[in-house]
Amino acid sequence: MAVIRAAGAGGDARAGSEAGAAAILAAGGLDTSIVEVGAASIALRPATSGWEVIAWAPMAEAVPAGIRGAASEMHDGRLLVGPADHNNALALRTLVPWLRPGLIGSGTSAGTGDRLGLATPGHVRAFRANAGIVPVLAQQSARELARTGRTFRDVLDAATFGVLASGWRDGYGADADHLKTLADVNAAIDAGFTMFTADPIDLVPDLPVDASDTVTAAAFEAVPWPALEDAPVSFEARYPDWLDLDSGPLELPRRALRAAAARFGLAVVHVATLYRHLAAARGRGSFELEVAVDEIAHPTTPVDHVYLATELSRLGVRWTGFAPRFVGRFEKGIDYLGDRGAFGADVVVHTAIARCLGPYKLSVHSGSDKFSIYDAVRAGTRGDVHLKTSGTSYLVALQTIAAVDPELMRRVWRVALEAYTTARASYHVSAALAGAPAPEALSPSGLAGLLDEPSTREILHVTYGAVIRGEQGPGSPATTAQASLGDELRSAIWQHREAYWATLAEHIGRHLRPFADASGRSFKGEP
């Protein structure tokens, strides 16, 4: 058994290692989680409903600072057993450097969202099996948190415990996704996140590429020039007629540039505001910013991308990733819908712009289950890419439930059908309720089959809030019955966690394999 020593541990640490490991194991501690801190040892152990934190120290030594729990004597020392709560997660991150999230840098990375707070060990197994990809193990959007009733603290704490339980010491990132308000940014800062994804889409008007000259001209007149610290004359003079990219020359027509300004002017102001707030609160260089416009109504044109990158840079914004809305359809929990050749060409152009005006990596949002395009993404980005997944880990949880408790899965499906019409409003999905099977008509195998069909996968994917918390949409109250369903779901997954983690590792591994060893680089580390 290899016992890991935290950085800074010294003195009599080795003398206490055997006794500490023996005490931890005798108390039910997880072998892979044991870490020495000075002469003491800390670890996790599985309990009835989740993890518990355990710490042991010789009688002459103090228990690691900050760990709270019930004390007893064991193996000629003091044993502390405490809950896996925020206080103990914070203490663990203070004591053990590799439990703190860091910067992911350039190269290949992937985010794995976790709506239930139980998925990290499965995610870690997938990353272990697919080298060269930096994991973002704490990732959730503000929208997901609102629907599940969780917080950014909850997300990072769950990842912390999962990382410790797995013995993962190679670093990870923490991404506060789709942030739209300063309040969301502040909550993520307070929780300890290191990556912040700004989402300004609420400020992007519906101005399609084929809008008339009259409509485009009127929209251009409304560009907020003072807030942009700019003027039309300066704007017009800033852009050349062509941009030389390594993919070929890109024409920058005046009309397309004006349309881009009309479409994204307010978005630029908003992202700059969020960035300046982050820089003041965290300090430049201590965080990473991603800019996401993937949920706008129309594909992001190359000229749109050039405009956004040019104006954000002019305002002093520094970012590490950009998520455009690519051509085709990125619906939730199913494969890519569209012309894969056109998509590949789109990736090449956007990547060339990112290299020319950055460099920064492209980010592929709604990346779950897009197996048919991963090779094109890797080739087009040359491995300088960030892939985001989230809801697919929840679907694997439901797959596990269908296998071990069909009646619980039947109840989940019933709630999903009731909630879908409201829940789908803020997601890109096309599944219709017409033709969806009634819960009572499904056999156990039919319930499991819901996870195999694109339409029913989408229904299950976006109704997680109603299942976990009883939320059917923003502002809707949780019901006692549905809140209880969420508790039952978590409890069942915890009781069958090994099956869940094994299935999840294989499923997330399918996402990672096309990108494995793409970058050949390691984790950038602490800010």
C-alpha positions in Angstrom: 0.0 0.0 0.0 1.4 3.4 -1.0 0.6 6.2 1.4 0.8 9.6 -0.1 2.4 12.5 1.7 1.0 16.0 1.3 3.5 18.7 0.4 5.1 20.3 3.4 4.7 17.2 5.5 8.0 16.4 7.3 9.5 15.8 10.7 8.1 12.5 12.1 5.7 11.9 9.2 7.4 8.6 8.1 7.4 7.3 11.7 3.7 7.8 12.0 2.8 6.4 8.5 2.4 2.7 9.4 0.4 3.4 12.5 -1.7 6.0 10.8 -2.4 3.8 7.8 -3.3 0.9 10.1 -5.6 3.1 12.1 -7.3 4.5 9.0 -7.8 1.1 7.5 -9.1 -0.3 10.8 -11.6 2.5 10.9 -12.9 1.5 7.4 -10.9 4.1 5.5 -10.4 3.8 1.8 -6.9 2.7 0.9 -6.6 4.9 -2.2 -7.6 8.0 -0.2 -5.0 7.9 2.6 -2.7 11.0 2.8 -0.1 11.8 5.4 -0.1 15.3 6.8 2.9 15.6 9.1 2.7 12.7 11.5 -1.1 12.4 11.0 -3.1 10.7 8.3 -6.4 11.6 6.7 -8.7 9.7 4.4 -12.3 9.0 3.4 -14.5 6.1 4.3 -17.9 5.1 2.7 -20.9 5.5 5.1 -24.6 4.7 4.6 -25.4 7.8 2.6 -22.1 9.2 1.4 -18.5 9.8 2.4 -17.1 10.5 5.9 -13.8 12.2 6.6 -11.5 10.4 9.0 -8.2 11.7 10.5 -5.8 10.0 12.9 -2.8 11.4 14.8 -0.5 10.0 17.5 -1.3 11.1 21.0 1.6 13.5 21.0 0.5 15.2 17.8 -2.4 17.4 16.8 -5.1 16.2 14.3 -4.7 18.1 11.0 -6.0 21.6 11.4 -9.5 22.4 10.4 -10.8 18.8 10.2 -13.9 18.5 12.4 -15.6 15.4 13.7 -16.3 13.1 16.7 -13.1 12.1 18.5 -12.1 8.7 19.9 -8.9 6.8 20.8 -7.6 4.2 18.5 -4.2 2.6 17.8 -2.4 4.7 20.4 -3.7 7.9 18.9 -6.7 10.1 18.3 -9.3 9.3 15.6 -11.6 11.9 14.3 -14.6 11.0 12.2 -16.5 13.9 10.5 -19.0 14.6 7.8 -18.1 15.2 4.1 -19.3 18.8 4.4 -18.0 22.2 3.2 -15.9 22.8 6.3 -14.0 19.5 6.0 -13.7 19.9 2.2 -12.2 23.4 2.7 -9.8 22.0 5.3 -8.8 19.2 3.0 -8.0 21.6 0.1 -5.9 23.7 2.6 -4.0 20.6 3.8 -3.5 18.8 0.5 -2.3 20.8 -2.5 -3.6 18.4 -5.3 -7.1 18.7 -3.9 -7.2 22.4 -5.0 -8.4 23.2 -8.5 -5.9 24.9 -10.8 -5.5 26.4 -14.2 -5.9 24.0 -17.2 -3.9 26.0 -19.7 -3.7 25.2 -23.4 -3.9 21.8 -25.1 -6.6 19.2 -24.7 -9.0 19.4 -21.7 -12.5 18.1 -20.9 -15.1 19.0 -18.4 -17.4 16.5 -16.8 -20.4 17.9 -15.1 -22.0 16.1 -12.2 -25.6 17.0 -11.4 -25.9 14.5 -8.5 -22.5 15.1 -6.9 -21.5 11.4 -7.0 -19.8 11.0 -10.4 -16.2 12.1 -9.8 -14.7 8.6 -9.1 -16.1 7.4 -12.4 -14.8 10.5 -14.2 -11.3 10.0 -12.8 -11.2 6.4 -14.0 -12.0 7.6 -17.5 -9.2 10.2 -17.5 -6.8 7.7 -16.1 -7.5 5.4 -19.0 -7.1 8.2 -21.6 -3.8 10.1 -21.2 -3.0 13.6 -22.2 -6.3 15.2 -21.3 -6.6 17.7 -18.5 -9.7 17.0 -16.5 -12.2 19.7 -15.3 -13.8 17.6 -12.6 -15.8 20.4 -10.9 -18.1 21.9 -13.6 -21.6 23.1 -13.4 -23.6 25.9 -14.9 -25.6 28.5 -12.9 -28.7 27.2 -14.7 -28.1 23.6 -13.5 -27.5 24.8 -9.9 -30.7 26.7 -9.9 -32.6 23.6 -11.0 -30.9 21.1 -8.7 -30.8 23.3 -5.7 -27.0 23.0 -5.4 -24.3 25.7 -5.1 -20.9 26.2 -6.6 -19.5 25.2 -3.2 -21.4 21.9 -3.3 -20.0 21.2 -6.8 -16.4 21.9 -5.8 -16.7 20.0 -2.5 -18.2 16.9 -4.2 -15.3 17.0 -6.7 -12.8 17.4 -3.8 -14.1 14.3 -2.0 -14.2 12.3 -5.3 -10.6 13.3 -6.1 -9.4 12.2 -2.7 -11.4 9.0 -2.8 -9.8 8.1 -6.2 -6.3 9.0 -5.2 -6.0 11.4 -8.2 -3.0 13.6 -7.8 -2.5 14.9 -11.3 -4.6 18.1 -10.9 -8.0 19.2 -12.1 -9.9 22.4 -13.1 -13.0 23.9 -11.7 -15.3 25.6 -14.2 -18.3 27.8 -13.2 -20.2 27.5 -16.4 -22.6 29.8 -18.3 -22.3 32.7 -15.9 -24.6 35.6 -16.7 -24.6 37.8 -13.6 -22.1 39.3 -11.2 -23.9 37.5 -8.4 -23.1 34.2 -10.1 -19.5 35.2 -10.6 -19.2 36.2 -7.0 -20.6 32.8 -5.8 -18.1 31.0 -8.0 -15.2 33.1 -6.7 -16.3 32.5 -3.1 -16.4 28.8 -3.7 -12.9 28.7 -5.1 -13.4 28.1 -8.8 -10.5 28.9 -11.1 -12.3 28.9 -14.5 -15.2 31.1 -15.4 -17.4 30.8 -18.5 -19.1 34.1 -19.4 -22.4 33.6 -21.2 -23.8 36.9 -22.7 -26.4 35.4 -25.0 -29.3 37.1 -23.3 -27.9 40.4 -24.7 -27.5 39.1 -28.3 -30.4 40.2 -30.5 -31.9 37.8 -33.1 -30.2 39.3 -36.1 -29.7 36.6 -38.7 -27.0 36.6 -41.4 -29.6 37.2 -44.1 -31.2 40.2 -42.4 -32.0 43.0 -44.8 -29.7 46.0 -45.2 -32.4 48.2 -43.6 -32.7 45.9 -40.5 -28.9 45.6 -40.2 -28.4 49.4 -40.5 -30.9 50.1 -37.8 -29.4 47.5 -35.5 -25.9 49.1 -36.1 -27.2 52.5 -35.1 -28.1 51.0 -31.7 -24.6 49.7 -30.9 -23.6 51.0 -27.4 -20.6 53.0 -28.5 -19.8 54.8 -25.2 -20.0 51.5 -23.2 -17.7 50.0 -25.8 -15.3 52.9 -25.3 -15.4 53.3 -29.1 -17.0 55.3 -32.0 -18.2 54.2 -35.4 -15.4 56.0 -37.2 -12.7 54.2 -35.1 -14.6 50.9 -35.5 -14.7 51.2 -39.3 -10.9 52.0 -39.5 -9.9 49.1 -37.2 -10.6 46.2 -39.5 -8.7 45.3 -42.7 -10.4 44.0 -45.8 -8.8 40.6 -45.3 -7.4 38.5 -42.4 -4.6 36.1 -43.3 -5.3 32.8 -41.6 -3.4 29.6 -41.8 -6.6 28.1 -43.2 -6.6 30.7 -46.0 -7.6 34.3 -46.4 -10.8 35.5 -44.7 -12.7 38.4 -46.2 -14.1 40.9 -43.7 -17.0 42.7 -45.6 -18.1 46.0 -44.0 -21.7 44.9 -43.9 -20.8 41.7 -42.1 -18.7 43.6 -39.6 -21.5 46.1 -38.9 -23.9 43.2 -38.4 -21.4 41.6 -36.0 -21.2 44.8 -34.0 -25.0 45.1 -33.9 -25.3 41.5 -32.8 -22.5 41.3 -30.2 -21.8 44.9 -29.0 -23.7 44.5 -25.8 -22.3 41.0 -25.3 -18.7 42.5 -25.5 -19.6 45.1 -22.9 -21.0 42.4 -20.6 -18.0 40.1 -20.9 -15.6 42.9 -20.3 -17.5 43.9 -17.2 -17.4 40.3 -15.9 -13.7 40.0 -16.7 -12.7 43.3 -15.0 -14.7 42.2 -11.9 -12.8 38.9 -11.9 -9.4 40.6 -12.4 -10.1 42.9 -9.5 -11.3 40.2 -7.2 -8.9 37.4 -8.1 -5.9 39.1 -9.7 -4.9 38.7 -13.3 -3.3 35.4 -14.0 -5.0 33.6 -11.2 -8.1 32.5 -13.2 -9.1 31.5 -16.7 -12.0 33.0 -18.7 -14.0 31.3 -21.4 -16.4 33.2 -23.6 -19.4 31.2 -24.7 -22.0 32.2 -27.4 -22.9 28.6 -28.3 -26.6 29.0 -27.3 -27.4 32.0 -29.6 -30.1 31.5 -32.2 -27.8 31.3 -35.3 -24.3 29.8 -36.0 -21.4 32.1 -35.2 -19.9 33.3 -38.4 -16.2 33.7 -38.9 -16.7 37.5 -39.0 -18.6 37.4 -35.8 -15.7 35.5 -34.2 -13.2 38.1 -35.5 -15.3 40.9 -34.1 -15.7 39.4 -30.7 -12.0 38.5 -30.4 -10.8 41.9 -31.7 -13.1 44.0 -29.4 -12.6 41.9 -26.3 -8.8 42.2 -26.8 -9.1 45.9 -27.3 -10.9 46.3 -24.0 -8.1 44.4 -22.2 -10.0 41.1 -21.8 -7.8 38.0 -21.7 -9.4 34.6 -22.3 -8.3 31.0 -22.8 -11.3 29.5 -24.5 -14.1 30.5 -27.0 -17.3 28.5 -27.6 -19.0 29.5 -30.8 -22.3 28.1 -32.0 -21.1 25.8 -34.7 -23.1 24.9 -37.8 -25.5 22.0 -37.4 -27.4 21.1 -34.2 -25.9 20.3 -30.9 -28.9 18.9 -29.0 -28.6 17.5 -25.5 -27.5 13.9 -24.9 -27.5 12.7 -28.5 -25.2 12.7 -31.5 -24.5 15.6 -33.8 -27.3 16.5 -36.3 -26.1 18.1 -39.5 -23.6 18.0 -42.3 -20.4 16.6 -40.7 -18.3 17.9 -43.6 -19.6 21.4 -43.1 -19.0 21.1 -39.4 -15.4 20.0 -39.9 -14.7 23.0 -42.2 -16.3 25.3 -39.6 -14.0 24.0 -36.9 -10.9 24.6 -39.1 -11.9 28.2 -39.7 -12.7 29.0 -36.1 -9.5 27.3 -34.9 -7.5 29.4 -37.4 -9.1 32.6 -36.1 -8.3 31.5 -32.5 -4.6 30.9 -33.4 -4.4 34.2 -35.3 -6.1 36.5 -32.7 -5.1 34.6 -29.6 -4.0 32.0 -29.2 -6.8 30.4 -27.3 -8.5 27.1 -27.5 -11.9 26.3 -29.0 -14.5 25.0 -26.6 -17.2 22.5 -27.7 -20.3 22.9 -25.6 -23.1 20.4 -25.4 -20.3 17.9 -26.2 -22.0 14.9 -24.7 -22.5 11.9 -27.0 -21.3 13.7 -30.2 -19.3 10.6 -31.1 -19.6 11.2 -34.9 -17.6 14.4 -34.8 -14.9 14.0 -32.2 -12.3 13.0 -34.9 -13.1 16.1 -36.8 -12.8 18.2 -33.7 -9.4 16.8 -32.8 -8.1 17.1 -36.3 -9.5 20.6 -36.9 -8.2 22.0 -33.5 -5.0 20.1 -33.6 -5.8 19.0 -30.0 -6.1 22.6 -28.7 -9.6 22.1 -27.5 -11.9 21.9 -24.5 -14.8 19.5 -24.6 -17.7 20.0 -22.2 -20.0 17.3 -21.1 -22.5 17.4 -18.2 -26.0 15.8 -18.6 -24.6 12.5 -20.0 -23.3 11.5 -16.5 -26.8 12.0 -15.2 -28.1 9.8 -17.9 -25.6 7.1 -17.0 -27.0 7.4 -13.4 -30.5 6.8 -14.8 -29.1 3.8 -16.8 -27.9 2.4 -13.5 -31.2 3.0 -11.8 -33.1 1.3 -14.6 -30.9 -1.8 -14.1 -31.2 -2.0 -10.3 -34.6 -0.5 -9.5 -37.0 -0.4 -12.5 -39.8 1.0 -10.4 -37.8 4.0 -9.3 -36.9 4.5 -13.0 -40.6 4.3 -13.8 -41.3 7.2 -11.4 -38.4 9.2 -12.9 -39.9 8.8 -16.3 -43.4 9.8 -15.1 -42.0 13.1 -13.6 -39.9 13.7 -16.8 -42.9 13.5 -19.0 -44.8 15.9 -16.8 -42.0 18.4 -16.7 -40.7 18.3 -20.2 -42.7 21.0 -21.8 -41.5 23.6 -19.3 -38.0 22.2 -18.8 -37.1 22.2 -22.6 -37.6 25.9 -23.0 -34.0 26.8 -22.2 -32.3 23.9 -24.1 -31.7 22.9 -27.7 -33.8 19.8 -28.0 -36.3 18.6 -30.6 -37.9 15.6 -28.9 -41.7 15.6 -28.8 -44.0 14.1 -26.2 -46.2 12.7 -28.9 -45.4 9.0 -29.2 -43.5 8.9 -25.9 -44.3 5.7 -24.1 -46.5 5.8 -21.0 -44.7 4.8 -17.8 -47.3 2.1 -17.0 -46.8 0.5 -20.4 -43.1 -0.1 -20.0 -41.5 -3.4 -18.9 -38.1 -3.3 -17.1 -36.3 -3.7 -20.4 -38.5 -1.0 -21.9 -37.5 1.4 -19.1 -33.8 0.6 -19.7 -34.5 1.2 -23.4 -35.5 4.8 -22.7 -31.7 5.6 -22.5 -31.2 4.2 -26.0 -33.6 6.3 -28.0 -32.6 9.9 -28.9 -36.0 11.4 -28.2 -36.5 9.8 -24.8 -32.8 10.5 -23.9 -33.5 14.2 -24.6 -36.6 14.2 -22.4 -34.7 12.6 -19.5 -31.7 14.9 -20.1 -33.4 18.2 -19.6 -35.9 17.3 -16.9 -33.2 16.6 -14.3 -34.4 19.5 -12.1 -37.9 18.1 -11.8 -36.5 14.7 -10.8 -33.8 15.9 -8.5 -35.5 18.8 -6.8 -39.0 19.2 -8.2 -38.0 22.2 -10.3 -39.8 22.3 -13.6 -38.3 25.6 -14.7 -36.9 28.9 -13.3 -38.9 30.0 -10.3 -41.1 26.9 -10.0 -41.3 25.5 -6.5 -40.1 22.0 -5.5 -42.8 19.6 -4.4 -42.3 17.3 -1.5 -42.9 14.1 -3.5 -40.4 15.1 -6.2 -37.8 16.3 -3.8 -38.1 12.9 -2.1 -37.6 11.3 -5.5 -34.3 13.1 -5.9 -33.2 11.8 -2.4 -34.1 8.3 -3.4 -32.2 8.6 -6.7 -29.0 9.7 -4.9 -29.4 7.0 -2.3 -29.8 4.3 -4.9 -26.8 5.5 -6.9 -24.7 5.6 -3.7 -25.7 2.1 -2.8 -24.8 0.9 -6.3 -21.9 3.3 -6.8 -19.4 0.8 -8.1 -21.7 -0.2 -10.9 -22.4 3.5 -11.7 -18.7 4.4 -11.7 -17.7 1.4 -13.9 -20.4 2.2 -16.5 -19.6 5.9 -16.3 -15.9 5.4 -16.8 -16.6 3.5 -19.9 -19.1 6.0 -21.3 -17.0 9.1 -20.6 -14.0 7.1 -21.9 -15.8 6.9 -25.3 -15.8 10.7 -25.3 -12.1 11.0 -24.3 -10.5 8.3 -26.5 -10.5 10.3 -29.7 -8.6 13.1 -27.9 -6.2 11.0 -25.8 -2.6 12.0 -26.1 -3.6 14.8 -28.5 -1.7 17.4 -26.6 1.1 15.5 -24.9 1.1 18.0 -22.0 0.3 17.9 -18.3 -1.8 20.0 -16.0 -0.8 23.6 -15.7 -1.4 23.7 -12.0 -2.3 26.1 -9.3 -2.9 29.8 -10.2 
